[in-house]
């Protein structure tokens, strides 16, 4: 368990957020996040929605059925989350 999970608990949304942080300069798919985290596709879709609504994650359609996701590195909330995450990990 890392420092973020110790504070906020291990939730599906935290797991997805940590996966996106680990790949912060890349776009990914719901199925890619699901495969890497062990969460179901539907769980990832459910918990990523609030991250998109808060503009922490950018969703970009790729064709009619495929959507890609990545952290919005221009968003102030995202910058604060990354800064907090990095500071926590340096303390361990």
PyMOL Python script that loads the backbone (N, CA, C, O; Angstrom):
from pymol import cmd

cmd.read_pdbstr("""\
ATOM      1  N   UNK A   1       0.848  -1.176   0.000  1.00  0.00           N
ATOM      2  CA  UNK A   1       0.000   0.000   0.000  1.00  0.00           C
ATOM      3  C   UNK A   1       0.896   1.243   0.000  1.00  0.00           C
ATOM      4  O   UNK A   1       1.814   1.360   0.812  1.00  0.00           O
ATOM      5  N   UNK A   2       0.618   2.156  -0.913  1.00  0.00           N
ATOM      6  CA  UNK A   2       1.437   3.364  -0.963  1.00  0.00           C
ATOM      7  C   UNK A   2       0.832   4.456  -0.081  1.00  0.00           C
ATOM      8  O   UNK A   2      -0.237   4.276   0.503  1.00  0.00           O
ATOM      9  N   UNK A   3       1.523   5.581   0.005  1.00  0.00           N
ATOM     10  CA  UNK A   3       1.108   6.662   0.906  1.00  0.00           C
ATOM     11  C   UNK A   3      -0.271   7.212   0.555  1.00  0.00           C
ATOM     12  O   UNK A   3      -1.047   7.548   1.450  1.00  0.00           O
ATOM     13  N   UNK A   4      -0.581   7.306  -0.721  1.00  0.00           N
ATOM     14  CA  UNK A   4      -1.888   7.819  -1.141  1.00  0.00           C
ATOM     15  C   UNK A   4      -3.014   6.906  -0.653  1.00  0.00           C
ATOM     16  O   UNK A   4      -4.043   7.385  -0.176  1.00  0.00           O
ATOM     17  N   UNK A   5      -2.817   5.595  -0.775  1.00  0.00           N
ATOM     18  CA  UNK A   5      -3.818   4.638  -0.311  1.00  0.00           C
ATOM     19  C   UNK A   5      -3.922   4.629   1.207  1.00  0.00           C
ATOM     20  O   UNK A   5      -5.007   4.423   1.750  1.00  0.00           O
ATOM     21  N   UNK A   6      -2.814   4.850   1.895  1.00  0.00           N
ATOM     22  CA  UNK A   6      -2.860   4.905   3.354  1.00  0.00           C
ATOM     23  C   UNK A   6      -3.738   6.054   3.838  1.00  0.00           C
ATOM     24  O   UNK A   6      -4.424   5.930   4.854  1.00  0.00           O
ATOM     25  N   UNK A   7      -3.719   7.150   3.127  1.00  0.00           N
ATOM     26  CA  UNK A   7      -4.500   8.323   3.521  1.00  0.00           C
ATOM     27  C   UNK A   7      -5.958   8.198   3.079  1.00  0.00           C
ATOM     28  O   UNK A   7      -6.872   8.399   3.878  1.00  0.00           O
ATOM     29  N   UNK A   8      -6.172   7.863   1.797  1.00  0.00           N
ATOM     30  CA  UNK A   8      -7.516   7.900   1.219  1.00  0.00           C
ATOM     31  C   UNK A   8      -8.176   6.541   1.058  1.00  0.00           C
ATOM     32  O   UNK A   8      -9.362   6.462   0.738  1.00  0.00           O
ATOM     33  N   UNK A   9      -7.421   5.472   1.277  1.00  0.00           N
ATOM     34  CA  UNK A   9      -7.961   4.135   1.107  1.00  0.00           C
ATOM     35  C   UNK A   9      -7.801   3.649  -0.321  1.00  0.00           C
ATOM     36  O   UNK A   9      -7.567   4.428  -1.246  1.00  0.00           O
ATOM     37  N   UNK A  10      -7.934   2.346  -0.473  1.00  0.00           N
ATOM     38  CA  UNK A  10      -7.804   1.754  -1.806  1.00  0.00           C
ATOM     39  C   UNK A  10      -9.195   1.661  -2.418  1.00  0.00           C
ATOM     40  O   UNK A  10     -10.006   0.816  -2.041  1.00  0.00           O
ATOM     41  N   UNK A  11      -9.442   2.538  -3.355  1.00  0.00           N
ATOM     42  CA  UNK A  11     -10.722   2.549  -4.056  1.00  0.00           C
ATOM     43  C   UNK A  11     -10.466   2.361  -5.544  1.00  0.00           C
ATOM     44  O   UNK A  11      -9.337   2.507  -6.011  1.00  0.00           O
ATOM     45  N   UNK A  12     -11.510   2.039  -6.276  1.00  0.00           N
ATOM     46  CA  UNK A  12     -11.376   1.887  -7.723  1.00  0.00           C
ATOM     47  C   UNK A  12     -10.933   3.204  -8.356  1.00  0.00           C
ATOM     48  O   UNK A  12     -10.092   3.210  -9.255  1.00  0.00           O
ATOM     49  N   UNK A  13     -11.495   4.315  -7.891  1.00  0.00           N
ATOM     50  CA  UNK A  13     -11.128   5.606  -8.469  1.00  0.00           C
ATOM     51  C   UNK A  13      -9.663   5.942  -8.176  1.00  0.00           C
ATOM     52  O   UNK A  13      -8.972   6.483  -9.039  1.00  0.00           O
ATOM     53  N   UNK A  14      -9.189   5.634  -6.984  1.00  0.00           N
ATOM     54  CA  UNK A  14      -7.794   5.869  -6.637  1.00  0.00           C
ATOM     55  C   UNK A  14      -6.887   4.987  -7.501  1.00  0.00           C
ATOM     56  O   UNK A  14      -5.828   5.432  -7.945  1.00  0.00           O
ATOM     57  N   UNK A  15      -7.293   3.758  -7.735  1.00  0.00           N
ATOM     58  CA  UNK A  15      -6.520   2.840  -8.563  1.00  0.00           C
ATOM     59  C   UNK A  15      -6.409   3.362  -9.991  1.00  0.00           C
ATOM     60  O   UNK A  15      -5.332   3.321 -10.587  1.00  0.00           O
ATOM     61  N   UNK A  16      -7.514   3.852 -10.541  1.00  0.00           N
ATOM     62  CA  UNK A  16      -7.513   4.412 -11.902  1.00  0.00           C
ATOM     63  C   UNK A  16      -6.652   5.667 -11.948  1.00  0.00           C
ATOM     64  O   UNK A  16      -5.865   5.847 -12.877  1.00  0.00           O
ATOM     65  N   UNK A  17      -6.795   6.533 -10.956  1.00  0.00           N
ATOM     66  CA  UNK A  17      -6.013   7.764 -10.925  1.00  0.00           C
ATOM     67  C   UNK A  17      -4.517   7.455 -10.863  1.00  0.00           C
ATOM     68  O   UNK A  17      -3.727   8.080 -11.571  1.00  0.00           O
ATOM     69  N   UNK A  18      -4.129   6.513 -10.036  1.00  0.00           N
ATOM     70  CA  UNK A  18      -2.715   6.144  -9.929  1.00  0.00           C
ATOM     71  C   UNK A  18      -2.199   5.557 -11.241  1.00  0.00           C
ATOM     72  O   UNK A  18      -1.049   5.789 -11.610  1.00  0.00           O
ATOM     73  N   UNK A  19      -3.031   4.804 -11.941  1.00  0.00           N
ATOM     74  CA  UNK A  19      -2.638   4.263 -13.238  1.00  0.00           C
ATOM     75  C   UNK A  19      -2.412   5.392 -14.243  1.00  0.00           C
ATOM     76  O   UNK A  19      -1.445   5.369 -15.003  1.00  0.00           O
ATOM     77  N   UNK A  20      -3.305   6.375 -14.241  1.00  0.00           N
ATOM     78  CA  UNK A  20      -3.148   7.509 -15.156  1.00  0.00           C
ATOM     79  C   UNK A  20      -1.915   8.337 -14.793  1.00  0.00           C
ATOM     80  O   UNK A  20      -1.230   8.852 -15.677  1.00  0.00           O
ATOM     81  N   UNK A  21      -1.632   8.466 -13.502  1.00  0.00           N
ATOM     82  CA  UNK A  21      -0.427   9.181 -13.067  1.00  0.00           C
ATOM     83  C   UNK A  21       0.821   8.436 -13.551  1.00  0.00           C
ATOM     84  O   UNK A  21       1.784   9.057 -14.000  1.00  0.00           O
ATOM     85  N   UNK A  22       0.801   7.129 -13.459  1.00  0.00           N
ATOM     86  CA  UNK A  22       1.948   6.330 -13.901  1.00  0.00           C
ATOM     87  C   UNK A  22       2.208   6.484 -15.398  1.00  0.00           C
ATOM     88  O   UNK A  22       3.332   6.299 -15.866  1.00  0.00           O
ATOM     89  N   UNK A  23       1.165   6.821 -16.135  1.00  0.00           N
ATOM     90  CA  UNK A  23       1.261   6.988 -17.598  1.00  0.00           C
ATOM     91  C   UNK A  23       0.879   8.412 -17.981  1.00  0.00           C
ATOM     92  O   UNK A  23       0.201   8.632 -18.984  1.00  0.00           O
ATOM     93  N   UNK A  24       1.317   9.374 -17.177  1.00  0.00           N
ATOM     94  CA  UNK A  24       0.817  10.747 -17.312  1.00  0.00           C
ATOM     95  C   UNK A  24       1.085  11.408 -18.654  1.00  0.00           C
ATOM     96  O   UNK A  24       0.389  12.360 -19.008  1.00  0.00           O
ATOM     97  N   UNK A  25       2.051  10.949 -19.400  1.00  0.00           N
ATOM     98  CA  UNK A  25       2.348  11.554 -20.698  1.00  0.00           C
ATOM     99  C   UNK A  25       1.814  10.735 -21.864  1.00  0.00           C
ATOM    100  O   UNK A  25       2.200  10.951 -23.013  1.00  0.00           O
ATOM    101  N   UNK A  26       0.928   9.799 -21.565  1.00  0.00           N
ATOM    102  CA  UNK A  26       0.406   8.892 -22.585  1.00  0.00           C
ATOM    103  C   UNK A  26      -1.119   8.897 -22.579  1.00  0.00           C
ATOM    104  O   UNK A  26      -1.755   9.196 -21.567  1.00  0.00           O
ATOM    105  N   UNK A  27      -1.680   8.563 -23.717  1.00  0.00           N
ATOM    106  CA  UNK A  27      -3.121   8.315 -23.796  1.00  0.00           C
ATOM    107  C   UNK A  27      -3.336   6.818 -23.633  1.00  0.00           C
ATOM    108  O   UNK A  27      -2.475   6.014 -23.990  1.00  0.00           O
ATOM    109  N   UNK A  28      -4.482   6.457 -23.094  1.00  0.00           N
ATOM    110  CA  UNK A  28      -4.796   5.045 -22.891  1.00  0.00           C
ATOM    111  C   UNK A  28      -6.278   4.820 -23.136  1.00  0.00           C
ATOM    112  O   UNK A  28      -7.032   5.763 -23.377  1.00  0.00           O
ATOM    113  N   UNK A  29      -6.679   3.578 -23.072  1.00  0.00           N
ATOM    114  CA  UNK A  29      -8.064   3.176 -23.304  1.00  0.00           C
ATOM    115  C   UNK A  29      -8.642   2.598 -22.021  1.00  0.00           C
ATOM    116  O   UNK A  29      -7.903   2.232 -21.107  1.00  0.00           O
ATOM    117  N   UNK A  30      -9.974   2.517 -21.957  1.00  0.00           N
ATOM    118  CA  UNK A  30     -10.618   1.889 -20.797  1.00  0.00           C
ATOM    119  C   UNK A  30     -10.109   0.464 -20.608  1.00  0.00           C
ATOM    120  O   UNK A  30      -9.806   0.046 -19.490  1.00  0.00           O
ATOM    121  N   UNK A  31     -10.021  -0.271 -21.703  1.00  0.00           N
ATOM    122  CA  UNK A  31      -9.578  -1.666 -21.586  1.00  0.00           C
ATOM    123  C   UNK A  31      -8.123  -1.747 -21.130  1.00  0.00           C
ATOM    124  O   UNK A  31      -7.759  -2.674 -20.407  1.00  0.00           O
ATOM    125  N   UNK A  32      -7.289  -0.799 -21.538  1.00  0.00           N
ATOM    126  CA  UNK A  32      -5.900  -0.784 -21.088  1.00  0.00           C
ATOM    127  C   UNK A  32      -5.796  -0.535 -19.595  1.00  0.00           C
ATOM    128  O   UNK A  32      -5.012  -1.180 -18.900  1.00  0.00           O
ATOM    129  N   UNK A  33      -6.597   0.410 -19.105  1.00  0.00           N
ATOM    130  CA  UNK A  33      -6.622   0.692 -17.667  1.00  0.00           C
ATOM    131  C   UNK A  33      -7.139  -0.531 -16.916  1.00  0.00           C
ATOM    132  O   UNK A  33      -6.584  -0.916 -15.888  1.00  0.00           O
ATOM    133  N   UNK A  34      -8.203  -1.137 -17.433  1.00  0.00           N
ATOM    134  CA  UNK A  34      -8.783  -2.323 -16.798  1.00  0.00           C
ATOM    135  C   UNK A  34      -7.758  -3.459 -16.735  1.00  0.00           C
ATOM    136  O   UNK A  34      -7.606  -4.104 -15.697  1.00  0.00           O
ATOM    137  N   UNK A  35      -7.066  -3.698 -17.828  1.00  0.00           N
ATOM    138  CA  UNK A  35      -6.058  -4.769 -17.863  1.00  0.00           C
ATOM    139  C   UNK A  35      -4.937  -4.515 -16.859  1.00  0.00           C
ATOM    140  O   UNK A  35      -4.517  -5.430 -16.150  1.00  0.00           O
ATOM    141  N   UNK A  36      -4.454  -3.278 -16.799  1.00  0.00           N
ATOM    142  CA  UNK A  36      -3.325  -2.962 -15.930  1.00  0.00           C
ATOM    143  C   UNK A  36      -3.691  -2.923 -14.446  1.00  0.00           C
ATOM    144  O   UNK A  36      -2.852  -3.204 -13.590  1.00  0.00           O
ATOM    145  N   UNK A  37      -4.945  -2.575 -14.143  1.00  0.00           N
ATOM    146  CA  UNK A  37      -5.342  -2.430 -12.743  1.00  0.00           C
ATOM    147  C   UNK A  37      -6.066  -3.649 -12.181  1.00  0.00           C
ATOM    148  O   UNK A  37      -6.167  -3.807 -10.965  1.00  0.00           O
ATOM    149  N   UNK A  38      -6.565  -4.504 -13.059  1.00  0.00           N
ATOM    150  CA  UNK A  38      -7.338  -5.650 -12.607  1.00  0.00           C
ATOM    151  C   UNK A  38      -8.801  -5.317 -12.328  1.00  0.00           C
ATOM    152  O   UNK A  38      -9.562  -6.167 -11.866  1.00  0.00           O
ATOM    153  N   UNK A  39      -9.188  -4.075 -12.611  1.00  0.00           N
ATOM    154  CA  UNK A  39     -10.589  -3.672 -12.449  1.00  0.00           C
ATOM    155  C   UNK A  39     -11.380  -4.074 -13.686  1.00  0.00           C
ATOM    156  O   UNK A  39     -10.817  -4.261 -14.764  1.00  0.00           O
ATOM    157  N   UNK A  40     -12.678  -4.202 -13.520  1.00  0.00           N
ATOM    158  CA  UNK A  40     -13.517  -4.502 -14.677  1.00  0.00           C
ATOM    159  C   UNK A  40     -13.649  -3.262 -15.553  1.00  0.00           C
ATOM    160  O   UNK A  40     -13.475  -2.137 -15.087  1.00  0.00           O
ATOM    161  N   UNK A  41     -13.954  -3.480 -16.809  1.00  0.00           N
ATOM    162  CA  UNK A  41     -14.153  -2.396 -17.765  1.00  0.00           C
ATOM    163  C   UNK A  41     -15.245  -1.455 -17.267  1.00  0.00           C
ATOM    164  O   UNK A  41     -15.109  -0.235 -17.356  1.00  0.00           O
ATOM    165  N   UNK A  42     -16.328  -2.026 -16.743  1.00  0.00           N
ATOM    166  CA  UNK A  42     -17.443  -1.194 -16.265  1.00  0.00           C
ATOM    167  C   UNK A  42     -17.050  -0.384 -15.027  1.00  0.00           C
ATOM    168  O   UNK A  42     -17.508   0.747 -14.868  1.00  0.00           O
ATOM    169  N   UNK A  43     -16.220  -0.935 -14.157  1.00  0.00           N
ATOM    170  CA  UNK A  43     -15.758  -0.182 -12.982  1.00  0.00           C
ATOM    171  C   UNK A  43     -14.895   0.997 -13.407  1.00  0.00           C
ATOM    172  O   UNK A  43     -15.041   2.099 -12.877  1.00  0.00           O
ATOM    173  N   UNK A  44     -14.001   0.771 -14.358  1.00  0.00           N
ATOM    174  CA  UNK A  44     -13.154   1.855 -14.850  1.00  0.00           C
ATOM    175  C   UNK A  44     -14.024   2.943 -15.477  1.00  0.00           C
ATOM    176  O   UNK A  44     -13.820   4.128 -15.215  1.00  0.00           O
ATOM    177  N   UNK A  45     -14.980   2.552 -16.293  1.00  0.00           N
ATOM    178  CA  UNK A  45     -15.873   3.531 -16.937  1.00  0.00           C
ATOM    179  C   UNK A  45     -16.639   4.336 -15.891  1.00  0.00           C
ATOM    180  O   UNK A  45     -16.832   5.541 -16.051  1.00  0.00           O
ATOM    181  N   UNK A  46     -17.072   3.676 -14.829  1.00  0.00           N
ATOM    182  CA  UNK A  46     -17.851   4.354 -13.787  1.00  0.00           C
ATOM    183  C   UNK A  46     -16.999   5.364 -13.015  1.00  0.00           C
ATOM    184  O   UNK A  46     -17.445   6.486 -12.776  1.00  0.00           O
ATOM    185  N   UNK A  47     -15.787   4.984 -12.625  1.00  0.00           N
ATOM    186  CA  UNK A  47     -14.992   5.862 -11.767  1.00  0.00           C
ATOM    187  C   UNK A  47     -14.209   6.917 -12.531  1.00  0.00           C
ATOM    188  O   UNK A  47     -13.750   7.894 -11.938  1.00  0.00           O
ATOM    189  N   UNK A  48     -14.050   6.736 -13.846  1.00  0.00           N
ATOM    190  CA  UNK A  48     -13.328   7.746 -14.616  1.00  0.00           C
ATOM    191  C   UNK A  48     -14.237   8.931 -14.962  1.00  0.00           C
ATOM    192  O   UNK A  48     -13.747  10.027 -15.235  1.00  0.00           O
ATOM    193  N   UNK A  49     -15.545   8.719 -14.951  1.00  0.00           N
ATOM    194  CA  UNK A  49     -16.494   9.773 -15.306  1.00  0.00           C
ATOM    195  C   UNK A  49     -16.346  11.024 -14.438  1.00  0.00           C
ATOM    196  O   UNK A  49     -16.290  12.122 -14.992  1.00  0.00           O
ATOM    197  N   UNK A  50     -16.279  10.919 -13.098  1.00  0.00           N
ATOM    198  CA  UNK A  50     -16.096  12.138 -12.304  1.00  0.00           C
ATOM    199  C   UNK A  50     -14.750  12.825 -12.558  1.00  0.00           C
ATOM    200  O   UNK A  50     -14.643  14.045 -12.431  1.00  0.00           O
ATOM    201  N   UNK A  51     -13.732  12.053 -12.914  1.00  0.00           N
ATOM    202  CA  UNK A  51     -12.432  12.635 -13.230  1.00  0.00           C
ATOM    203  C   UNK A  51     -12.496  13.440 -14.531  1.00  0.00           C
ATOM    204  O   UNK A  51     -11.823  14.460 -14.679  1.00  0.00           O
ATOM    205  N   UNK A  52     -13.308  12.968 -15.457  1.00  0.00           N
ATOM    206  CA  UNK A  52     -13.517  13.697 -16.712  1.00  0.00           C
ATOM    207  C   UNK A  52     -14.331  14.965 -16.442  1.00  0.00           C
ATOM    208  O   UNK A  52     -13.999  16.041 -16.939  1.00  0.00           O
ATOM    209  N   UNK A  53     -15.396  14.827 -15.652  1.00  0.00           N
ATOM    210  CA  UNK A  53     -16.252  15.981 -15.347  1.00  0.00           C
ATOM    211  C   UNK A  53     -15.496  17.082 -14.610  1.00  0.00           C
ATOM    212  O   UNK A  53     -15.800  18.262 -14.785  1.00  0.00           O
ATOM    213  N   UNK A  54     -14.519  16.715 -13.794  1.00  0.00           N
ATOM    214  CA  UNK A  54     -13.733  17.714 -13.066  1.00  0.00           C
ATOM    215  C   UNK A  54     -12.536  18.197 -13.878  1.00  0.00           C
ATOM    216  O   UNK A  54     -11.742  19.003 -13.394  1.00  0.00           O
ATOM    217  N   UNK A  55     -12.403  17.708 -15.115  1.00  0.00           N
ATOM    218  CA  UNK A  55     -11.363  18.126 -16.057  1.00  0.00           C
ATOM    219  C   UNK A  55      -9.959  17.670 -15.634  1.00  0.00           C
ATOM    220  O   UNK A  55      -8.959  18.208 -16.109  1.00  0.00           O
ATOM    221  N   UNK A  56      -9.893  16.690 -14.753  1.00  0.00           N
ATOM    222  CA  UNK A  56      -8.609  16.104 -14.371  1.00  0.00           C
ATOM    223  C   UNK A  56      -8.154  15.138 -15.472  1.00  0.00           C
ATOM    224  O   UNK A  56      -6.959  14.973 -15.715  1.00  0.00           O
ATOM    225  N   UNK A  57      -9.111  14.517 -16.118  1.00  0.00           N
ATOM    226  CA  UNK A  57      -8.849  13.592 -17.223  1.00  0.00           C
ATOM    227  C   UNK A  57      -9.514  14.133 -18.480  1.00  0.00           C
ATOM    228  O   UNK A  57     -10.640  14.630 -18.446  1.00  0.00           O
ATOM    229  N   UNK A  58      -8.790  14.024 -19.587  1.00  0.00           N
ATOM    230  CA  UNK A  58      -9.328  14.420 -20.885  1.00  0.00           C
ATOM    231  C   UNK A  58      -9.731  13.161 -21.643  1.00  0.00           C
ATOM    232  O   UNK A  58      -8.958  12.211 -21.765  1.00  0.00           O
ATOM    233  N   UNK A  59     -10.958  13.179 -22.145  1.00  0.00           N
ATOM    234  CA  UNK A  59     -11.452  12.085 -22.983  1.00  0.00           C
ATOM    235  C   UNK A  59     -11.433  12.561 -24.430  1.00  0.00           C
ATOM    236  O   UNK A  59     -11.906  13.652 -24.748  1.00  0.00           O
ATOM    237  N   UNK A  60     -10.880  11.726 -25.294  1.00  0.00           N
ATOM    238  CA  UNK A  60     -10.818  12.072 -26.710  1.00  0.00           C
ATOM    239  C   UNK A  60     -11.335  10.899 -27.525  1.00  0.00           C
ATOM    240  O   UNK A  60     -10.778   9.803 -27.467  1.00  0.00           O
ATOM    241  N   UNK A  61     -12.408  11.128 -28.291  1.00  0.00           N
ATOM    242  CA  UNK A  61     -12.913  10.048 -29.147  1.00  0.00           C
ATOM    243  C   UNK A  61     -11.910   9.722 -30.256  1.00  0.00           C
ATOM    244  O   UNK A  61     -11.252  10.607 -30.803  1.00  0.00           O
ATOM    245  N   UNK A  62     -11.815   8.463 -30.561  1.00  0.00           N
ATOM    246  CA  UNK A  62     -10.960   7.991 -31.644  1.00  0.00           C
ATOM    247  C   UNK A  62     -11.837   7.104 -32.514  1.00  0.00           C
ATOM    248  O   UNK A  62     -11.909   5.893 -32.303  1.00  0.00           O
ATOM    249  N   UNK A  63     -12.490   7.695 -33.474  1.00  0.00           N
ATOM    250  CA  UNK A  63     -13.484   6.982 -34.262  1.00  0.00           C
ATOM    251  C   UNK A  63     -14.831   7.045 -33.564  1.00  0.00           C
ATOM    252  O   UNK A  63     -15.065   7.903 -32.714  1.00  0.00           O
ATOM    253  N   UNK A  64     -15.712   6.127 -33.932  1.00  0.00           N
ATOM    254  CA  UNK A  64     -17.070   6.155 -33.385  1.00  0.00           C
ATOM    255  C   UNK A  64     -17.213   5.427 -32.053  1.00  0.00           C
ATOM    256  O   UNK A  64     -18.068   5.788 -31.245  1.00  0.00           O
ATOM    257  N   UNK A  65     -16.391   4.409 -31.811  1.00  0.00           N
ATOM    258  CA  UNK A  65     -16.577   3.600 -30.615  1.00  0.00           C
ATOM    259  C   UNK A  65     -15.419   3.644 -29.637  1.00  0.00           C
ATOM    260  O   UNK A  65     -15.580   3.251 -28.481  1.00  0.00           O
ATOM    261  N   UNK A  66     -14.277   4.103 -30.059  1.00  0.00           N
ATOM    262  CA  UNK A  66     -13.100   4.071 -29.198  1.00  0.00           C
ATOM    263  C   UNK A  66     -12.875   5.447 -28.571  1.00  0.00           C
ATOM    264  O   UNK A  66     -12.964   6.478 -29.238  1.00  0.00           O
ATOM    265  N   UNK A  67     -12.581   5.430 -27.270  1.00  0.00           N
ATOM    266  CA  UNK A  67     -12.272   6.666 -26.550  1.00  0.00           C
ATOM    267  C   UNK A  67     -10.906   6.502 -25.899  1.00  0.00           C
ATOM    268  O   UNK A  67     -10.571   5.432 -25.390  1.00  0.00           O
ATOM    269  N   UNK A  68     -10.127   7.573 -25.923  1.00  0.00           N
ATOM    270  CA  UNK A  68      -8.848   7.552 -25.226  1.00  0.00           C
ATOM    271  C   UNK A  68      -8.915   8.504 -24.046  1.00  0.00           C
ATOM    272  O   UNK A  68      -9.735   9.421 -24.014  1.00  0.00           O
ATOM    273  N   UNK A  69      -8.040   8.270 -23.076  1.00  0.00           N
ATOM    274  CA  UNK A  69      -8.031   9.065 -21.852  1.00  0.00           C
ATOM    275  C   UNK A  69      -6.591   9.399 -21.484  1.00  0.00           C
ATOM    276  O   UNK A  69      -5.675   8.606 -21.702  1.00  0.00           O
ATOM    277  N   UNK A  70      -6.416  10.578 -20.927  1.00  0.00           N
ATOM    278  CA  UNK A  70      -5.113  10.967 -20.401  1.00  0.00           C
ATOM    279  C   UNK A  70      -5.325  12.054 -19.354  1.00  0.00           C
ATOM    280  O   UNK A  70      -6.351  12.733 -19.335  1.00  0.00           O
ATOM    281  N   UNK A  71      -4.328  12.199 -18.485  1.00  0.00           N
ATOM    282  CA  UNK A  71      -4.398  13.265 -17.493  1.00  0.00           C
ATOM    283  C   UNK A  71      -4.351  14.610 -18.201  1.00  0.00           C
ATOM    284  O   UNK A  71      -3.642  14.771 -19.195  1.00  0.00           O
ATOM    285  N   UNK A  72      -5.099  15.565 -17.693  1.00  0.00           N
ATOM    286  CA  UNK A  72      -5.060  16.929 -18.209  1.00  0.00           C
ATOM    287  C   UNK A  72      -3.964  17.673 -17.452  1.00  0.00           C
ATOM    288  O   UNK A  72      -4.213  18.253 -16.395  1.00  0.00           O
ATOM    289  N   UNK A  73      -2.763  17.651 -17.995  1.00  0.00           N
ATOM    290  CA  UNK A  73      -1.612  18.238 -17.320  1.00  0.00           C
ATOM    291  C   UNK A  73      -1.647  19.758 -17.279  1.00  0.00           C
ATOM    292  O   UNK A  73      -0.807  20.379 -16.628  1.00  0.00           O
ATOM    293  N   UNK A  74      -2.612  20.365 -17.970  1.00  0.00           N
ATOM    294  CA  UNK A  74      -2.777  21.820 -17.945  1.00  0.00           C
ATOM    295  C   UNK A  74      -3.728  22.272 -16.833  1.00  0.00           C
ATOM    296  O   UNK A  74      -3.772  23.454 -16.492  1.00  0.00           O
ATOM    297  N   UNK A  75      -4.475  21.343 -16.280  1.00  0.00           N
ATOM    298  CA  UNK A  75      -5.463  21.660 -15.250  1.00  0.00           C
ATOM    299  C   UNK A  75      -4.783  21.880 -13.902  1.00  0.00           C
ATOM    300  O   UNK A  75      -3.915  21.099 -13.511  1.00  0.00           O
ATOM    301  N   UNK A  76      -5.169  22.934 -13.190  1.00  0.00           N
ATOM    302  CA  UNK A  76      -4.563  23.250 -11.884  1.00  0.00           C
ATOM    303  C   UNK A  76      -4.809  22.146 -10.858  1.00  0.00           C
ATOM    304  O   UNK A  76      -3.926  21.841 -10.056  1.00  0.00           O
ATOM    305  N   UNK A  77      -5.990  21.550 -10.875  1.00  0.00           N
ATOM    306  CA  UNK A  77      -6.284  20.456  -9.944  1.00  0.00           C
ATOM    307  C   UNK A  77      -5.359  19.271 -10.203  1.00  0.00           C
ATOM    308  O   UNK A  77      -4.849  18.651  -9.270  1.00  0.00           O
ATOM    309  N   UNK A  78      -5.152  18.970 -11.468  1.00  0.00           N
ATOM    310  CA  UNK A  78      -4.253  17.868 -11.819  1.00  0.00           C
ATOM    311  C   UNK A  78      -2.837  18.168 -11.353  1.00  0.00           C
ATOM    312  O   UNK A  78      -2.164  17.295 -10.804  1.00  0.00           O
ATOM    313  N   UNK A  79      -2.386  19.385 -11.567  1.00  0.00           N
ATOM    314  CA  UNK A  79      -1.042  19.781 -11.130  1.00  0.00           C
ATOM    315  C   UNK A  79      -0.897  19.628  -9.618  1.00  0.00           C
ATOM    316  O   UNK A  79       0.135  19.162  -9.136  1.00  0.00           O
ATOM    317  N   UNK A  80      -1.926  20.017  -8.872  1.00  0.00           N
ATOM    318  CA  UNK A  80      -1.884  19.871  -7.418  1.00  0.00           C
ATOM    319  C   UNK A  80      -1.861  18.405  -6.999  1.00  0.00           C
ATOM    320  O   UNK A  80      -1.135  18.031  -6.078  1.00  0.00           O
ATOM    321  N   UNK A  81      -2.652  17.580  -7.669  1.00  0.00           N
ATOM    322  CA  UNK A  81      -2.669  16.147  -7.370  1.00  0.00           C
ATOM    323  C   UNK A  81      -1.296  15.537  -7.631  1.00  0.00           C
ATOM    324  O   UNK A  81      -0.786  14.777  -6.807  1.00  0.00           O
ATOM    325  N   UNK A  82      -0.699  15.865  -8.769  1.00  0.00           N
ATOM    326  CA  UNK A  82       0.626  15.341  -9.105  1.00  0.00           C
ATOM    327  C   UNK A  82       1.678  15.811  -8.111  1.00  0.00           C
ATOM    328  O   UNK A  82       2.539  15.034  -7.699  1.00  0.00           O
ATOM    329  N   UNK A  83       1.610  17.075  -7.727  1.00  0.00           N
ATOM    330  CA  UNK A  83       2.560  17.618  -6.762  1.00  0.00           C
ATOM    331  C   UNK A  83       2.414  16.913  -5.410  1.00  0.00           C
ATOM    332  O   UNK A  83       3.407  16.523  -4.794  1.00  0.00           O
ATOM    333  N   UNK A  84       1.177  16.755  -4.959  1.00  0.00           N
ATOM    334  CA  UNK A  84       0.883  16.071  -3.703  1.00  0.00           C
ATOM    335  C   UNK A  84       1.373  14.622  -3.766  1.00  0.00           C
ATOM    336  O   UNK A  84       2.025  14.144  -2.838  1.00  0.00           O
ATOM    337  N   UNK A  85       1.063  13.935  -4.850  1.00  0.00           N
ATOM    338  CA  UNK A  85       1.468  12.545  -5.039  1.00  0.00           C
ATOM    339  C   UNK A  85       2.992  12.410  -5.008  1.00  0.00           C
ATOM    340  O   UNK A  85       3.525  11.522  -4.343  1.00  0.00           O
ATOM    341  N   UNK A  86       3.681  13.279  -5.720  1.00  0.00           N
ATOM    342  CA  UNK A  86       5.144  13.238  -5.756  1.00  0.00           C
ATOM    343  C   UNK A  86       5.753  13.538  -4.390  1.00  0.00           C
ATOM    344  O   UNK A  86       6.723  12.893  -3.991  1.00  0.00           O
ATOM    345  N   UNK A  87       5.197  14.504  -3.672  1.00  0.00           N
ATOM    346  CA  UNK A  87       5.704  14.825  -2.338  1.00  0.00           C
ATOM    347  C   UNK A  87       5.482  13.661  -1.368  1.00  0.00           C
ATOM    348  O   UNK A  87       6.363  13.343  -0.569  1.00  0.00           O
ATOM    349  N   UNK A  88       4.330  13.037  -1.436  1.00  0.00           N
ATOM    350  CA  UNK A  88       4.057  11.882  -0.576  1.00  0.00           C
ATOM    351  C   UNK A  88       5.040  10.751  -0.835  1.00  0.00           C
ATOM    352  O   UNK A  88       5.541  10.131   0.104  1.00  0.00           O
ATOM    353  N   UNK A  89       5.314  10.485  -2.091  1.00  0.00           N
ATOM    354  CA  UNK A  89       6.213   9.382  -2.428  1.00  0.00           C
ATOM    355  C   UNK A  89       7.655   9.677  -2.057  1.00  0.00           C
ATOM    356  O   UNK A  89       8.426   8.745  -1.828  1.00  0.00           O
ATOM    357  N   UNK A  90       8.038  10.929  -1.993  1.00  0.00           N
ATOM    358  CA  UNK A  90       9.392  11.284  -1.578  1.00  0.00           C
ATOM    359  C   UNK A  90       9.572  11.093  -0.076  1.00  0.00           C
ATOM    360  O   UNK A  90      10.695  10.903   0.392  1.00  0.00           O
ATOM    361  N   UNK A  91       8.477  11.143   0.685  1.00  0.00           N
ATOM    362  CA  UNK A  91       8.541  11.015   2.138  1.00  0.00           C
ATOM    363  C   UNK A  91       8.773   9.582   2.583  1.00  0.00           C
ATOM    364  O   UNK A  91       9.283   9.347   3.679  1.00  0.00           O
ATOM    365  N   UNK A  92       8.408   8.630   1.751  1.00  0.00           N
ATOM    366  CA  UNK A  92       8.561   7.198   2.129  1.00  0.00           C
ATOM    367  C   UNK A  92       9.992   6.766   2.110  1.00  0.00           C
ATOM    368  O   UNK A  92      10.291   5.608   2.399  1.00  0.00           O
TER     369      UNK A  92
END
""", "prot")
cmd.dss("prot")
cmd.show_as("cartoon", "prot")
cmd.util.cbc("prot")
cmd.orient("prot")
